[in-house]
Amino acid sequence: MIKKDSPDLQVDEPVAEPSGKTPAAKAKERRRGIYLLPNLLTTGAMFAGFYAILASMDGKFEAAAIAIFVAMAFDGLDGRVARMTHTQTDFGVEYDSLSDMVSFGMAPAILAFSWMLNEVGKVGWAAAFVYASCAALRLARFNTQVGRVDKRFFVGLASPTAAAVIAALVWSGHQIDPSKGLALSVALVTAVVGLLMVSNFKYYSFKDLDIKGRVPFVVIFAIAMTFVVVTIDPPRILLLMSVIYALSGPVMKVFGIRKGRR
């Protein structure tokens, strides 16, 4: 404290620290909490991913695959809820990335390895590691590009969609007996999906859709029909949808090149 001299009285003033903030201001900053709702949804996504890891190690491949899709549902909600309620924070961004690494990086890699990749030994764990490391790199790159790239497109396949390809593949074939040939095919798919995450292919993000505005009746009808189609055979329909989206980036790139040449 410093004494401020005046003819009548002395006033104690708090000393500012090198950062420019007084101890009282720093204490108030430390007492600030975090927003509950979006971070609660992020925690739900991470819990589902953690359960998927445990279920994979226990041989419950169908339950693990479903848990990854549950994590996707929570992950799709937390960001939109944060934007709609104006509760976006740097903490939420970092927490969401860590949750994504658990649910869409580690969980699918462990699920694929436990289900089939272990049949080909080092090739299997190498493919699983390629996927997991690419997911980490994808998330790190995404965080550095926030606010600097067109939000209508993702650069590289988003980690939830990559996880959907792996989870739907396992869900569709969880009853198939493992074989070396099949394991090599799964290893190839796992590695390719991982590499798509760190590619420069652009994928439509759907972030420019106005979910609070009015839409034509046909849009609601199309959404309802989509749910109907998915319920016919969830694992295979979800696999088809995720594969189509994963291939959309390279396909659009090829069409863009051809159009440019013409």
C-alpha positions in Angstrom: 0.0 0.0 0.0 1.2 3.6 -0.6 0.4 6.6 1.5 -1.1 9.6 -0.4 -0.2 12.8 1.5 -2.6 15.7 1.6 -3.0 18.6 4.0 -5.9 17.0 5.7 -5.6 13.2 5.5 -3.7 10.3 4.2 -5.3 7.8 1.8 -4.2 4.2 1.3 -4.1 3.3 -2.4 -3.7 -0.3 -3.7 -0.4 -0.9 -5.5 -0.9 -2.0 -9.1 1.1 -5.1 -10.1 3.3 -5.2 -13.3 0.3 -6.6 -15.2 -1.6 -3.3 -14.6 -4.2 -5.0 -12.5 -4.6 -4.4 -8.7 -4.8 -7.5 -6.4 -8.6 -6.7 -5.9 -9.2 -6.8 -9.7 -7.2 -10.1 -10.0 -9.2 -11.7 -7.1 -12.5 -10.7 -8.8 -11.3 -12.2 -12.1 -10.4 -15.4 -10.3 -13.8 -15.6 -8.7 -15.6 -15.5 -12.1 -17.2 -18.8 -12.9 -18.0 -20.6 -16.2 -21.2 -20.8 -18.1 -23.1 -24.0 -17.0 -25.3 -25.0 -20.0 -22.8 -25.2 -22.9 -20.0 -26.7 -20.7 -22.5 -29.2 -19.3 -23.2 -30.4 -22.9 -19.5 -30.6 -23.6 -19.1 -32.7 -20.4 -21.9 -35.0 -21.7 -20.0 -35.5 -25.0 -16.8 -36.3 -23.1 -18.6 -38.8 -20.9 -20.0 -40.6 -23.9 -16.6 -40.7 -25.5 -15.0 -42.1 -22.3 -17.7 -44.7 -22.0 -17.0 -45.7 -25.7 -13.4 -46.3 -24.8 -14.3 -48.5 -21.8 -16.9 -50.4 -23.8 -14.4 -51.0 -26.6 -11.9 -52.5 -24.2 -14.6 -54.7 -22.8 -15.6 -56.0 -26.2 -18.9 -54.2 -26.3 -18.4 -52.8 -29.8 -22.0 -51.9 -30.6 -22.5 -50.0 -27.4 -19.2 -48.2 -28.0 -20.2 -47.2 -31.5 -23.6 -45.9 -30.3 -21.8 -43.9 -27.5 -19.7 -42.1 -30.1 -22.9 -41.0 -32.0 -24.3 -39.8 -28.6 -21.2 -37.8 -28.1 -21.7 -36.3 -31.6 -25.2 -35.2 -30.6 -23.9 -33.4 -27.5 -21.0 -31.9 -29.4 -23.4 -30.5 -32.1 -25.5 -28.9 -29.4 -22.9 -27.2 -27.2 -21.5 -24.8 -29.7 -24.9 -23.8 -31.1 -26.3 -23.3 -27.5 -23.3 -21.2 -26.6 -23.8 -19.0 -29.7 -27.6 -18.7 -29.2 -27.2 -17.8 -25.5 -24.1 -15.6 -26.1 -22.1 -17.7 -23.7 -19.0 -18.3 -25.9 -15.7 -18.1 -24.0 -12.1 -19.1 -24.5 -12.5 -21.7 -21.8 -15.4 -23.3 -23.7 -13.4 -23.5 -26.9 -10.5 -25.2 -25.2 -12.7 -27.5 -23.2 -14.6 -28.5 -26.3 -11.3 -29.4 -28.1 -10.2 -31.6 -25.2 -13.6 -33.3 -25.2 -13.4 -33.8 -29.0 -10.0 -35.4 -28.7 -11.4 -38.0 -26.2 -14.7 -38.6 -28.1 -13.6 -38.3 -31.7 -9.9 -38.9 -31.5 -9.1 -41.6 -29.0 -12.4 -43.4 -28.7 -12.7 -44.3 -32.5 -9.0 -45.3 -32.7 -9.4 -47.6 -29.7 -12.7 -48.9 -30.9 -11.3 -49.8 -34.4 -8.2 -51.4 -32.8 -10.2 -53.5 -30.3 -12.7 -54.6 -32.9 -10.5 -55.5 -35.9 -7.1 -53.8 -36.2 -5.5 -56.0 -33.5 -5.6 -58.9 -36.0 -2.8 -57.3 -38.0 -0.5 -56.4 -35.1 1.8 -53.4 -35.7 0.0 -52.4 -38.9 -3.2 -52.2 -36.9 -1.9 -50.0 -34.1 0.0 -47.9 -36.6 -3.3 -47.2 -38.5 -5.0 -46.4 -35.2 -2.2 -44.0 -34.2 -2.4 -42.3 -37.6 -6.1 -41.6 -37.0 -5.6 -40.4 -33.4 -2.6 -38.1 -34.2 -4.4 -36.7 -37.2 -7.5 -35.9 -35.0 -5.2 -34.0 -32.6 -3.6 -32.1 -35.4 -7.0 -31.3 -37.0 -8.3 -29.9 -33.7 -5.2 -27.8 -33.1 -5.3 -26.4 -36.6 -9.0 -25.6 -36.2 -8.4 -23.6 -33.0 -5.8 -21.5 -34.8 -8.0 -20.8 -37.7 -11.1 -19.6 -35.8 -12.1 -16.2 -37.1 -9.6 -16.4 -40.0 -11.3 -18.7 -42.5 -14.7 -18.8 -44.1 -17.0 -20.3 -41.5 -19.1 -21.9 -44.2 -16.4 -24.5 -44.8 -14.2 -26.7 -42.7 -10.6 -27.1 -43.9 -10.2 -30.9 -43.7 -12.7 -33.4 -42.6 -14.2 -32.5 -39.2 -13.3 -34.9 -36.4 -16.9 -35.8 -35.5 -17.6 -36.9 -39.1 -14.4 -38.9 -39.2 -15.5 -40.6 -35.9 -18.9 -41.3 -37.5 -17.3 -43.2 -40.4 -15.3 -45.4 -37.9 -18.2 -45.8 -35.5 -20.8 -46.6 -38.2 -18.3 -49.1 -39.8 -17.9 -51.0 -36.5 -21.6 -50.8 -35.7 -22.4 -52.3 -39.1 -20.0 -55.1 -38.8 -19.6 -55.8 -35.0 -20.9 -59.3 -35.5 -18.5 -60.2 -38.3 -15.7 -62.7 -37.4 -12.3 -61.0 -37.6 -10.0 -61.9 -40.5 -6.6 -60.6 -41.6 -7.9 -59.5 -45.0 -10.8 -57.6 -43.4 -8.5 -56.1 -40.8 -6.1 -54.7 -43.5 -9.1 -53.1 -45.2 -10.2 -51.5 -42.0 -6.7 -50.3 -41.3 -6.7 -48.6 -44.7 -10.0 -47.0 -44.1 -8.9 -45.8 -40.7 -5.7 -44.3 -42.0 -7.4 -42.6 -45.0 -10.1 -41.1 -42.8 -7.4 -39.8 -40.5 -5.5 -38.2 -43.3 -8.6 -36.5 -44.6 -8.8 -34.7 -41.3 -5.4 -33.0 -42.0 -6.0 -32.5 -45.7 -6.8 -29.1 -47.3 -10.1 -30.3 -48.8 -13.0 -28.0 -48.0 -16.2 -29.4 -46.5 -19.5 -27.6 -46.1 -19.9 -26.8 -42.4 -23.7 -25.9 -42.3 -22.9 -23.1 -39.9 -24.5 -20.5 -42.0 -27.9 -22.2 -41.7 -30.4 -20.0 -39.8 -32.1 -22.4 -37.4 -34.0 -19.5 -35.7 -35.5 -18.2 -39.0 -38.5 -19.4 -41.1 -37.9 -22.3 -43.6 -40.1 -23.7 -46.3 -42.4 -26.6 -45.4 -40.5 -28.9 -47.6 -37.4 -28.5 -45.4 -39.2 -29.8 -42.4 -40.7 -32.7 -44.5 -37.2 -33.6 -45.7 -35.8 -33.7 -42.1 -38.7 -35.9 -41.0 -38.1 -38.3 -44.0 -34.3 -38.4 -43.1 -35.2 -39.6 -39.6 -37.5 -42.2 -41.1 -34.8 -43.5 -43.5 -32.2 -43.6 -40.7 -34.5 -45.7 -38.5 -34.8 -48.4 -41.2 -31.2 -49.5 -40.7 -29.3 -47.0 -38.5 -25.8 -48.3 -38.7 -25.7 -48.8 -42.5 -27.6 -45.6 -43.3 -25.3 -43.6 -41.0 -22.3 -45.2 -42.6 -23.5 -44.3 -46.0 -24.2 -40.7 -45.0 -20.9 -40.2 -43.3 -18.9 -41.8 -46.2 -20.7 -39.6 -48.7 -19.9 -36.5 -46.7 -16.2 -37.6 -46.2 -15.9 -38.1 -50.0 -17.6 -34.7 -50.8 -14.4 -32.8 -50.1 -12.2 -34.6 -52.6 -15.0 -34.8 -55.2 -15.7 -31.1 -55.0 -12.0 -30.4 -55.3 -11.8 -32.5 -58.5 -14.9 -30.9 -60.0 -13.4 -27.5 -59.1 -10.2 -28.2 -60.9 -12.0 -29.5 -64.0 -14.3 -26.5 -64.0 -11.3 -24.2 -63.8 -9.6 -25.9 -66.7 -12.7 -25.5 -68.9 
